[in-house]
Each structure stands twice: as C-alpha cells, then as structure tokens.
C-alpha cells in the first residue's frame, strides 16, 4: 500500500503537538515535578461524582438527545446568565459537546470554506491553527506582544484582516500566557469587527479562573452577540477534565449546522458525564470559588518566586499559568526546557510550542501543590545558578 497517496494531505501536513514530547520523557523519570500539564490537580467535587455514580446505579445509560439532555442545556443557560450575563435559548442555541475541543472543531468545520482565513492570536492553545487547517481553512497567526501582556490590540487585528478573513479566534483567558482582555479591550476589537462579516470563536474555557476582575465575554459587547460562538466547558472550572464535557453557544443559524455535524460525528456526549454536569451547573458555584481562591494564592507565590530568582514575569490575570521570560539565560525555549528537565527533573513547556511570540518564554502551570511549587522554585534557582557558573567558565 502506498500510504503517501492514500492519506489526506491536509492531515499529514499538520504537525503533532509540541507539548507531548516533554510528557513522554517525564513518564520515564522518578521524583520529577511537572509544571507542564494544563489540568486541575483537584479531584472532581464529590457531589458531582456522586451524581454520575447515581446515574449509573439507576441505569441511565442510553443515548441522550443529540444536542444534550434538555435538563443540562437549561442549567447551562441558567449558569451563563447567572455568572456572565449571557442569555441563550437552551433549545436552539446550545449544544453539549465532547469537551471544548470538539466545540472548536465544529465551529471551524461549519464556518470555513476552502481558503477562508482564520486569525489566530499567538501564543495560544495549540489546537486552533491545526483544526482550521484540517477544516480546509488557512490559519493566519498574529503574534501578540509581551509588552502588552499578550493582549490583542485593534491595530494588530486590522493589520492582518483581508477579504478572505472569515474567523477570529479569541483565546482569552489565555493558555499559555495567563493574559486576559477586559471590557475596554473587547470594545476596541468589536469596533474593528462591526463593519465586517468576520465571525468570532471565543474560547472561554478559563472564564471562571480570573483574578481581580470578572471575565467579560465578547458576546456581551453590543453588536457581537450575533457573530460570536462561545466555547466553554467543565474541565477547568469544575475539575472535570476526564469527563469530557463542553458546550457551544451562539446564533441559532450557526448552532443548527454545528448540531448537524455533531449528530453524524458524535451522536451525543457521554450520558453519565451529562448527569454529573447537571449537578455541576446547579450546585457547583461554591466549588469554583474555592478552587479559584487556591489557584490565586499559588499564582501570586509563583510569580513572586520567579521574579526573586531573576526571571521576569508579568502578572497573569487568568487561567492557571505563568509565562516567564527566559531570554536572559541565553538558551532557546526548547533548550531551557530540556536541560531543566534533565538536570533538575522539573517539567515546564517551551513557549515555542504555542506559536510565534512564545520563543524566549516557558509555560509553568500552577495547578499543583504549594509543596511542589516550592520545590520547583528551589530546583529552578539551582539550575540558573549552575547555568551562570558554566557560562562564566566558558566565556
């Protein structure tokens, strides 16, 4: 068989995620500390797990409606109204997906025709560009600046819009930078978009993890509701990564097409996870606050520690990552991560894995214990001290 001829060229041209290779090395190490995995270290709260268990005990194991259980969609609509002042019709504007990633994939495949351009601000989560490419679109990577705390500015946006631009991805709060966009920032972006036909895919999976300010969706900005697909889920806010529960909300005309694709490709999200998600939406607000407060303490501790040992780092206002600047070490991001892992057994992720603008930075995830954060900082201090000594000897 000639697989070069058989396989889809669009899929072959997409490079694998640059994150995974660090985890492959980490699996072989004992006594290693990982600040790499973007996953809550909290266990799903018991009352949510109990709801899933109860659904199994009662034999609720059949398919649900394609869009998800109506009870769950009602609760999602209530939650979005309560937490973010977003109003969606549960019956016509919400689809429950297998994680937020499926929602992004559905949006790309339903919006893009061959050659349509998707503006992807970077550094950002690794899936946007590849999913755009696999849907037949053309990702246009827009490099954000550390001097702006990795916010998207209207001037930057204007510079890359062309007649073929179909979609703007808004990845805020941002993985890997922790950057956020406040209402003023979003109003400036909305002003650029209003006279265009550009749709927005707003990935708000970290919406509940903001510090010192409440998250604002671009769908809240006048004129943006009808052109925005909001992607969200339960993984980060409710520590439910393995349950694979997400959802998309948007204009009825777009959601109808996304539901069609979801029907044929997925059928429905896992039933037991949907019952757990109902409980998360209905009674999980206190869990969100408790976990966010814990993350906030870790965030401040890690930023202070990084600055103390000589790595510049702006204060992230969202998600659970810090993005320190390692350019002063003279190492590339990949070199820094590989040497730090091999010499001190601490895993962080190369900023270059998240696109242009990430080189010279590394991502550190603080969804881990204070004990591990403290030990990781001690090992990092030791790594930097030894690196300076070696560089001095070689100069």
C-alpha positions in Angstrom: 0.0 0.0 0.0 1.2 3.5 -0.8 0.0 5.4 2.2 1.5 8.6 0.8 -1.2 8.6 -1.8 -3.9 7.2 0.4 -3.7 9.6 3.4 -5.3 13.0 3.4 -2.6 15.6 2.6 -4.3 18.3 4.8 -4.0 16.0 7.9 -0.5 14.8 7.0 0.7 18.5 6.8 -0.4 19.2 10.4 2.5 18.8 12.8 1.8 16.9 16.1 1.5 18.9 19.3 4.9 20.2 20.5 3.8 19.6 24.1 3.6 15.9 24.2 7.3 15.1 23.9 8.1 16.6 27.3 5.5 14.3 28.9 6.9 11.3 27.1 10.3 12.0 28.7 8.7 12.8 32.1 6.9 9.4 32.3 10.3 7.7 32.5 11.6 9.9 35.4 11.2 9.3 39.1 11.0 12.1 41.6 10.2 14.6 38.8 7.9 17.6 39.3 5.6 18.6 36.5 4.6 22.2 36.0 3.6 21.2 32.5 0.2 19.6 32.4 -2.7 22.0 32.0 -5.1 20.2 34.2 -6.5 21.0 37.7 -4.9 19.0 40.5 -8.2 18.9 42.3 -10.4 15.9 42.2 -13.9 16.5 40.8 -16.0 17.5 43.8 -17.8 14.6 45.4 -21.3 15.8 44.9 -20.6 15.9 41.1 -19.1 12.5 41.1 -21.9 11.2 43.2 -24.4 12.4 40.6 -22.6 10.5 37.9 -22.5 7.4 40.1 -26.2 7.7 40.8 -27.0 7.9 37.1 -25.2 4.6 36.6 -26.9 2.9 39.5 -30.3 4.0 38.1 -29.3 2.6 34.7 -29.3 6.0 32.9 -27.0 4.7 30.2 -28.9 5.3 27.0 -28.2 7.9 24.3 -29.5 11.4 25.1 -30.8 14.0 22.6 -28.1 14.9 20.1 -27.7 18.4 21.5 -27.5 17.1 25.0 -30.1 16.5 27.7 -32.6 19.3 27.9 -32.2 19.5 31.6 -28.4 20.1 31.2 -28.9 22.7 28.5 -31.4 24.5 30.7 -28.8 24.5 33.5 -26.1 25.7 31.2 -28.3 28.6 30.1 -29.1 29.5 33.7 -25.4 29.3 34.7 -24.3 31.6 31.8 -27.0 34.1 32.7 -26.1 34.0 36.4 -22.3 34.1 36.1 -21.7 36.1 32.9 -24.9 37.9 32.0 -25.2 35.9 28.7 -28.6 34.8 27.5 -29.1 31.8 25.3 -32.1 29.7 24.4 -31.4 26.3 25.7 -33.4 24.6 22.9 -32.0 26.4 19.9 -28.6 28.0 20.9 -26.7 25.4 23.0 -25.1 22.1 22.0 -23.3 19.9 24.6 -20.0 18.6 23.1 -17.3 16.2 24.0 -15.1 18.7 25.6 -14.4 22.3 24.5 -12.1 21.0 21.7 -15.0 19.4 19.9 -16.8 22.7 20.0 -13.9 24.5 18.4 -13.7 21.8 15.7 -17.4 22.0 15.0 -17.2 25.8 14.6 -14.2 25.6 12.2 -15.8 23.0 10.0 -19.2 24.7 9.9 -17.8 28.2 9.2 -14.9 27.6 6.8 -14.8 27.1 3.1 -11.5 26.2 1.4 -9.1 29.1 1.6 -11.0 31.1 4.2 -8.6 32.7 6.7 -8.7 32.3 10.4 -6.9 34.8 12.6 -5.2 33.0 15.5 -3.5 35.2 18.1 -0.4 33.5 19.4 1.0 32.4 21.8 -2.2 30.4 22.4 -3.5 26.9 22.8 -2.2 24.6 20.2 -5.4 23.3 18.6 -6.8 26.4 16.8 -4.5 26.5 13.7 -4.4 22.8 13.1 -8.2 22.5 13.4 -8.6 25.4 11.0 -6.2 23.7 8.5 -8.0 20.4 8.8 -11.3 22.1 8.0 -9.8 23.5 4.8 -9.1 27.0 6.1 -5.9 28.9 6.3 -4.6 29.9 9.7 -3.1 33.4 9.9 -1.0 33.6 13.1 -0.9 37.0 14.8 1.9 37.4 17.2 1.0 39.2 20.4 3.5 41.2 22.5 4.7 40.6 26.0 4.8 44.4 26.3 1.0 44.4 26.0 0.7 41.5 28.4 -0.2 39.4 25.3 -3.5 41.3 24.8 -4.9 41.6 21.3 -4.9 45.3 20.1 -7.2 46.7 17.4 -4.2 47.9 15.4 -2.7 44.4 15.4 -6.1 43.0 14.3 -6.5 45.5 11.5 -3.1 44.6 10.1 -4.0 41.0 9.3 -7.6 41.3 8.1 -8.0 40.5 4.4 -11.0 40.0 2.1 -10.7 36.2 2.9 -10.8 36.6 6.7 -13.7 34.5 8.0 -13.0 33.9 11.6 -11.2 35.5 14.5 -10.2 33.2 17.4 -10.3 34.9 20.8 -8.4 32.6 23.3 -8.9 34.6 26.5 -8.2 34.0 29.3 -5.2 32.6 27.5 -3.3 29.3 27.7 -0.2 29.7 28.0 0.2 33.3 28.9 -2.5 33.9 31.5 -3.3 37.1 29.6 -6.9 38.4 29.7 -9.0 41.0 27.8 -11.1 43.4 29.8 -14.3 45.1 28.5 -12.4 48.1 27.1 -10.1 45.8 25.2 -13.0 43.9 23.8 -14.9 47.1 22.8 -11.9 48.2 20.8 -11.8 44.8 19.0 -15.6 45.0 18.4 -15.2 48.4 16.8 -12.9 46.8 14.2 -15.2 43.8 13.5 -18.6 45.6 13.3 -18.4 46.5 9.6 -17.1 43.1 8.5 -18.6 39.6 8.1 -16.0 38.1 10.4 -17.2 35.6 13.0 -15.6 35.2 16.4 -14.8 31.8 18.0 -14.4 32.8 21.7 -12.7 30.1 23.7 -13.8 30.8 27.3 -12.8 27.6 28.9 -10.9 29.6 31.6 -13.6 32.2 32.1 -14.1 31.2 35.8 -10.4 31.5 36.5 -9.8 35.2 36.5 -8.1 37.2 39.4 -9.0 40.7 40.5 -11.7 41.1 37.8 -14.7 39.3 36.4 -14.5 37.7 32.9 -16.3 39.6 30.2 -17.3 37.7 27.0 -17.1 39.5 23.7 -20.7 38.3 23.2 -21.6 40.8 25.9 -20.3 43.7 23.7 -23.0 45.4 21.6 -23.1 44.1 18.1 -21.0 41.0 18.9 -23.7 38.5 20.2 -24.9 37.6 16.7 -21.4 37.0 15.3 -19.9 35.1 18.3 -19.7 31.4 19.1 -18.8 30.9 22.7 -17.0 27.7 23.5 -16.8 26.6 27.2 -16.8 23.5 29.3 -16.4 21.9 32.7 -12.8 20.8 32.6 -11.1 23.8 34.2 -13.9 25.4 36.2 -15.2 22.2 37.8 -12.0 20.0 37.6 -13.8 17.6 35.2 -11.1 17.0 32.5 -11.7 13.3 32.2 -15.5 13.6 31.9 -15.0 15.3 28.5 -17.8 17.8 28.8 -18.1 21.0 26.9 -20.6 23.2 25.2 -21.1 25.8 22.4 -23.5 28.7 22.3 -24.2 31.0 19.5 -26.6 32.3 16.8 -29.3 29.8 16.1 -28.5 29.6 12.4 -24.9 28.6 13.2 -25.7 26.3 16.0 -28.1 24.4 13.8 -25.3 23.5 11.4 -22.9 22.6 14.2 -25.6 20.3 15.7 -25.9 18.6 12.3 -22.2 17.8 12.2 -22.3 16.7 15.9 -25.2 14.4 15.1 -23.4 12.5 12.4 -19.9 12.5 14.0 -20.6 12.0 17.7 -24.4 11.3 18.3 -24.4 12.7 21.8 -22.0 13.4 24.6 -21.5 10.7 27.3 -24.6 10.3 29.3 -23.1 9.7 32.7 -21.0 12.9 32.2 -24.1 14.8 31.4 -25.8 13.9 34.6 -22.7 14.9 36.5 -22.6 18.2 34.6 -26.2 19.0 35.6 -25.1 18.8 39.2 -22.0 20.9 38.5 -24.1 23.6 36.9 -26.8 23.6 39.5 -24.7 23.3 42.7 -21.1 23.9 41.8 -20.6 27.7 42.2 -19.0 27.3 45.6 -16.6 24.7 44.2 -15.5 27.2 41.6 -14.8 29.9 44.2 -12.9 27.6 46.5 -10.6 26.3 43.7 -10.1 29.8 42.2 -9.0 31.1 45.6 -6.5 28.3 45.9 -5.1 29.0 42.4 -4.9 32.7 43.2 -2.6 32.0 46.2 -0.4 29.8 44.1 -0.3 32.3 41.3 1.0 35.1 43.5 3.5 32.8 45.1 4.9 31.5 41.8 5.2 35.0 40.2 6.9 36.4 43.3 9.3 33.4 43.3 10.2 33.6 39.7 10.9 37.3 39.9 13.0 36.8 43.1 15.3 34.3 41.3 15.7 36.5 38.3 13.2 35.5 35.7 11.0 38.5 34.5 7.3 37.6 34.6 4.2 39.7 34.1 1.4 39.0 36.5 -1.2 36.8 34.7 -4.8 37.7 35.4 -6.4 34.5 34.2 -6.1 30.7 33.7 -3.5 28.8 35.8 -0.3 29.5 34.0 2.6 31.9 34.3 4.8 32.7 31.3 8.3 33.8 32.5 10.8 35.4 30.1 13.9 33.1 29.9 15.8 35.1 27.2 18.3 36.3 29.7 19.6 32.8 30.1 20.9 32.7 26.6 19.0 29.5 25.9 16.2 28.9 23.5 12.9 27.8 25.0 13.4 24.2 23.9 16.9 24.1 25.3 15.8 25.6 28.6 13.0 23.1 29.0 15.1 20.1 28.0 18.0 21.0 30.2 15.8 21.9 33.2 14.0 18.6 32.9 17.2 16.5 32.6 19.3 18.4 35.1 16.7 19.2 37.8 13.8 16.9 36.9 11.2 19.6 36.6 9.0 19.8 33.5 7.9 23.1 32.1 6.7 23.7 28.5 8.5 25.5 25.8 6.8 28.8 24.8 7.6 28.0 21.1 5.1 25.1 21.3 2.4 27.7 21.4 3.3 29.6 18.3 5.1 32.8 17.3 5.9 35.1 20.2 6.3 32.2 22.5 10.0 31.8 21.8 12.0 33.1 24.8 9.3 32.1 27.3 8.3 28.9 29.1 4.9 27.9 30.4 4.6 27.0 34.1 1.3 25.6 35.3 0.5 26.2 39.0 -2.3 23.7 39.1 -0.2 21.7 41.5 0.5 21.7 45.2 2.4 24.5 47.1 4.9 21.9 48.1 5.7 21.1 44.5 5.8 24.7 43.6 8.2 25.5 46.4 10.5 22.6 45.4 10.3 23.5 41.7 11.4 27.1 42.5 14.3 25.7 44.6 15.4 23.5 41.7 15.0 26.3 39.2 17.2 28.6 41.3 19.8 25.9 41.4 19.5 25.4 37.7 20.0 29.1 36.9 22.9 29.3 39.4 24.7 26.4 37.8 24.0 27.7 34.3 25.6 31.0 35.1 28.6 29.4 36.5 29.0 27.2 33.5 28.6 30.1 31.1 31.1 32.1 33.1 33.7 29.3 32.7 33.1 29.0 29.0 33.3 32.8 28.3 
